[in-house]
Amino acid sequence: MKVSVEKLPTSEAVLNVDVTWDDMEKASDKAYRKLVQKVDIQGFRRGKAPRTILERRVGKEYIYQEGLDDLISEAYRDALKEHDLTPITQPTVDAPVFEMGQPYHFSLTVPIITPVELADYTAMHFDREELGVTSEEVDKELESLQNRQSNWETVERAAEYGDRIKADLKLTSGEQKISDLKDNTFEITNERHGLFTGMDEHLIGLKAGDSKSFTTTIPADYSNEKLAGKEAAYEVTVHSVETKQSPALDDAFAAKVSDGQYETLEELSKGLSDNILESKKRSSNETLRENAINALIEQSTFTIHPVLIEQEVEEMAHQFGHMLEQQHLSFDQYLTMTRKSRAEFMEENRPEAEKRVKRQLVLEELARRENITVLPEEIEALFNAYAQIGQELPQTEEQIRSLMISYRREKTLSRLIELTTDPDPDAETEEESAEEATIANAEAAALATNASLEDVQTEESANTTAHAADAKTESVE
């Protein structure tokens, strides 16, 4: 049997196979030996019937066809291995009807993953951001802590900015009733956005028992197009006015908000400064990683079969559908709320799917070139890390493979940063053992992955909830 493989510029491979009649005879003998074990023929024990008897029972051509099917499978399997081909879907087989005693030709066309032509990443360089913390940033954190420790006390005076009122509020636009709130709480601010923009200035000066009617204009960029830019009419009755009582920023405050971790305000400020700097470092490192991989993607050359992108779009839809289920929504309900068809949803996600595919291809090729591997102890550390954060994973083959792929890509991205940036000046100076470093990195990756998933779910949840809100009566923002 002679097999030739042609890789097409369309990210497909064509396997042309020439089979001699001798090959067909040998394949039919193998097929006979398998079939005779499965067919019951009267007068013979299973597996003992002569070939001529079996041919009369199932047909001579049937046995040859079974042998040919095995040849096709064998040729396909061997070609994938020999030529290092990664199929995306099952091949299309062009196998005409064979003629007894004649040589045979068939072909298979299969979409394959074409390795990306990576840009010269060793010539790339990215600078680390110089980071620092200002006193204003620390003061803002202190103010946030102070606000969380504040209490509201009722006062017998007119409302001012920074106060809080409890009031009945009725909001209409033309004939449409938007809100009818009873004994609702509003903190008066000059930085309000959204539906109630412009309301606060009319609340200044009101006391408990006062009522007032006034109009504003809903912002033109408001998410509900039916209300955007329209005049809004308010009817407000104030029940009470409250002012915020904030604790003094002193050593006692520092000890209280830190549960005794810090004894003085100075120590608390230093701790907040360290936390802010650490947060900035994480954000900066993430930005650095994204800039590096995006630059490599931008400068590399791809040949991507459309099926690969279609599969990624389907996976994105599956993940999104799972997220909707957690909010007790079906995918069909979401489409109804957003007035989209499934085809429109898939088309909107196609550009993002292509970005994901390119990212995966780049990381896989980079991992191959840099000989990035994942050790068993790293996988074990990942499972332990997920268990520690309350998300114990089943140790199935599928889950292990998923973790190996994601962690290999994580290690590959870290390797790209090593090759394209100067050493991190804040990195640990003491050398860890290889095993300790491996486990630490694995645990960090698991925690980072979990945080990223939570961020994505939070953002998607917000988007979905926003769509749902627009389909219902408006409420306080």
Beta strands, then each sheet from edge to edge (+ up, - down):
strand 1: 2-8
strand 2: 12-19
strand 3: 92-94
strand 4: 104-111
strand 5: 151-155
strand 6: 164-173
strand 7: 176-187
strand 8: 211-217
strand 9: 231-245
sheet 1: 1+ 2- 4+ 3-
sheet 2: 5+ 9- 6+ 7-
sheet 3: 5+ 9- 8+
end
